[in-house]
């Protein structure tokens, strides 16, 4: 999980993914996920895992939205560069434009991986059983 977050975050920084507000969303979510994981490393609480679950759901939603935004951006670019293009040729042109169509899928993948990480997590199980489980410094 950490390798995926750090690697994706660095890639977004290297490709200067800061042009608009929507481009900041994955960067902010990755930073938030890293903060939550760091907090969980210090204080193993069910509440932090619940926050992590919420962040991973946001990852998945932002990834799907990112695919749509990349596609929309590339359609506009293709129509500008090749007026009147349609059909298979339009699709082929769109998927080879500057905004990689499936790159935001990494956010979906990380979101699903994060949700799998906390699925049936012992800390959440203890929370459901009514036991309080908070460990500091483990």
Beta strands, then each sheet from edge to edge (+ up, - down):
strand 1: 43-44
strand 2: 135-136
sheet 1: 1+ 2-
end
